[in-house]
């Protein structure tokens, strides 16, 4: 049973117990658009307690707000369906959660508390009849994102809805209704009332759903970019050398790069693409020969780290995003790298993302993919055993040879690996001879007397 079948079975079972029940929200919108919904939600006049009695295996993650999760057969959590009780919300003093929830028997009352008209549709999955109390079908046809009711009230209830409006407008290539747009501009300075995690997740969706360039243009036009990522806003008007960047300033370049992001796109690649040149605005200078951005990579890494910490990225995601920023300029040297340096470069974790970022960087600027093709060819033809050879020597081998453990071990073992990667060292004996020759005991106070 797939997710849709599971949701329909929930509707049927609720109705068998005398309750109203419909598919609701984004899944209805997507079905009307001929898209495959990512998940399915059900709205019902049953209270959370009644839902939990009908479906004993449930997760009452938001029961106080009328939301219960119902898993699929045998507790299949991949087919979780959110079942929400009809309700009206009273007060949102924290800008996110209702202060008080009043359950209702009227689906019209429930729909009016939702965010946008295109998400306010109810579908009877048995008859196919759509209940539209807010003009959602008309706005889908007109390709408009419009708040249900008074926009200021909807955004005051949950500030994250401003980001969701931008995301939906970008994803579906819709326009934002003027009154809704004006309300976003008005409330934009209050977006930081939302938790950093929710902001991060919404921005990530904007970046990875296929229309990131349009999404960031809308973030800029609404004032949300200024509040959330002033480092990106600062790219506007920062000129670049036209011989390398005929497309224009750093902001134009970055948004063009976002337009080329693949679908699906790993979040770390998307954020790496957004932040790869974040260090350019503060390092901009006009030299006698041309525009320069001295040390922009190192500055960019520090700025990107601050942004990742601010948005509460995991340590693992932060590490990869920073690696992308830190290494994106190294491709300029790949044809001049020593064999050992090149092999170490292409064995970076998730190197496919580094290679893809370089390709996108080229497409969004000069269009020359020769270094990309060179690196891809090298990586494809190099066997893994050549990129990651088994060590010829270990620290234990050095100790056995008379070296005492210390900071020098790292230098010695790195030199041995260089010889391996460059093909100069093939055996353990060759490696040890090289160590004794280039790192003699006489040069080390750590050697055994």
PECOR-V863413 format. One record per backbone hydrogen bond with DSSP energy under -1.0 kcal/mol. CO is the residue of the C=O (numbers start at 0). NH is the residue of the N-H. E is the energy in kcal/mol with one decimal. If there is no record, write none. Layout:
co = [CO	CO]
nh = [NH	NH]
e = [E	E]
//
This chain:
co = [1	2	3	4	5	6	7	8	9	10	11	12	13	14	19	21	22	24	25	26	27	28	29	30	39	40	41	42	43	46	47	48	49	50	55	58	58	61	61	62	65	66	67	68	69	71	72	75	75	76	80	81	82	83	85	87	89	90	91	94	99	101	105	106	107	109	110	114	115	116	120	121	122	123	128	130	134	135	136	137	138	142	144	145	149	150	151	152	153	157	158	159	160	161	162	163	164	165	166	167	168	174	176	177	178	179	180	181	182	183	186	187	189	190	194	195	196	197	198	199	200	201	202	203	204	210	211	212	213	214	215	216	217	218	222	223	224	228	228	229	231	232	234	234	236	237	240	240	244	248	249	250	251	252	253	254	257	265	266	267	268	269	270	271	274	276	284	289	291	292	294	295	296	297	298	299	300	301	302	303	304	305	306	307	308	313	314	315	316	317	318	319	320	321	322	326	328	329	330	332	337	338	339	340	341	344	347	349	350	351	352	353	354	355	356	357	358	359	361	361	368	369	370	371	372	373	374	375	376	377	382	382	383	393	394	395	396	397	398	401	405	407	408	409	410	411	412	413	414	415	416	417	418	418	419	426	427	428	429	430	431	432	433	434	439	440	443]
nh = [5	6	7	8	9	10	11	12	13	14	15	16	18	17	44	42	122	28	29	30	31	32	34	33	81	23	83	21	85	50	51	52	53	54	57	60	68	64	66	65	84	61	82	58	80	74	75	71	78	79	69	41	67	43	103	101	99	98	94	158	89	87	109	110	111	112	113	147	118	119	24	130	22	127	123	121	138	139	140	141	143	174	176	116	153	154	155	156	157	160	161	163	164	165	166	167	168	169	170	171	173	144	180	181	182	183	184	185	186	187	189	190	192	193	198	199	200	201	202	203	204	205	206	207	208	214	215	216	217	218	219	220	221	224	226	227	228	231	232	233	234	235	237	250	238	249	243	244	247	252	253	254	255	256	257	258	260	269	270	271	272	273	274	275	277	279	291	286	284	295	298	299	300	301	302	303	304	305	306	307	308	309	310	312	311	317	318	319	320	321	322	323	324	325	326	329	331	332	333	335	341	342	343	344	345	347	350	352	354	355	356	357	358	359	360	361	362	363	364	366	372	373	374	375	376	377	378	379	380	381	385	386	387	397	398	399	400	402	401	447	408	411	412	413	414	415	416	417	418	419	420	421	423	424	422	430	431	432	433	434	435	436	437	438	442	443	446]
e = [-2.4	-2.3	-2.6	-2.3	-1.8	-2.2	-2.5	-2.5	-2.5	-2.2	-2.2	-1.1	-2.2	-2.0	-1.3	-2.7	-2.7	-2.0	-2.8	-2.2	-2.4	-1.5	-3.2	-1.0	-1.0	-1.9	-3.1	-2.3	-3.4	-2.6	-2.5	-1.5	-2.0	-2.6	-1.5	-2.1	-2.6	-1.9	-2.4	-1.6	-2.7	-1.5	-3.5	-2.4	-2.2	-1.3	-1.1	-2.5	-1.2	-1.0	-2.8	-3.1	-2.4	-2.2	-2.4	-2.7	-1.4	-3.3	-1.5	-1.5	-3.1	-2.2	-1.5	-2.4	-1.5	-1.4	-1.8	-2.4	-1.7	-1.6	-1.5	-3.0	-2.6	-2.8	-3.0	-2.2	-1.8	-2.3	-2.2	-2.1	-2.4	-2.3	-2.8	-2.6	-1.7	-2.5	-1.9	-1.6	-1.4	-1.6	-1.8	-2.0	-2.3	-1.6	-2.6	-2.8	-2.3	-2.4	-3.2	-2.5	-1.5	-2.7	-2.9	-2.6	-1.8	-1.9	-2.2	-1.9	-2.4	-1.6	-2.5	-2.1	-1.8	-1.9	-2.1	-2.9	-2.4	-2.1	-2.6	-2.4	-1.9	-2.1	-2.2	-1.9	-1.6	-2.2	-2.5	-2.0	-2.2	-2.1	-1.9	-2.5	-2.3	-2.3	-1.1	-2.4	-2.5	-1.5	-1.7	-2.0	-1.6	-1.7	-1.9	-1.2	-1.0	-2.0	-1.5	-2.8	-1.2	-2.6	-2.5	-2.5	-2.2	-2.3	-2.1	-1.6	-1.3	-2.2	-2.6	-2.4	-2.6	-2.1	-2.2	-1.1	-2.0	-2.1	-3.2	-2.1	-1.9	-1.8	-2.2	-2.4	-2.4	-1.8	-2.3	-3.1	-2.3	-1.9	-2.1	-2.7	-2.5	-2.3	-2.1	-2.5	-1.2	-2.6	-2.4	-1.7	-2.5	-2.7	-1.9	-2.1	-2.0	-2.8	-1.9	-1.5	-1.3	-1.9	-1.2	-1.7	-2.7	-2.3	-2.2	-2.1	-2.6	-1.7	-1.0	-1.5	-2.8	-2.3	-2.6	-2.1	-2.1	-2.6	-2.6	-2.3	-2.5	-2.1	-1.8	-2.7	-2.8	-2.4	-2.4	-2.6	-2.5	-2.5	-2.7	-2.3	-2.2	-1.5	-1.4	-1.6	-3.3	-1.7	-2.1	-2.5	-1.5	-2.6	-1.4	-1.7	-1.8	-2.6	-2.9	-2.0	-2.0	-2.1	-2.3	-2.3	-2.0	-2.0	-3.1	-2.1	-2.0	-1.6	-1.4	-1.9	-2.6	-2.5	-2.0	-2.1	-2.7	-1.8	-2.8	-2.8	-1.5	-2.3	-1.0]
//
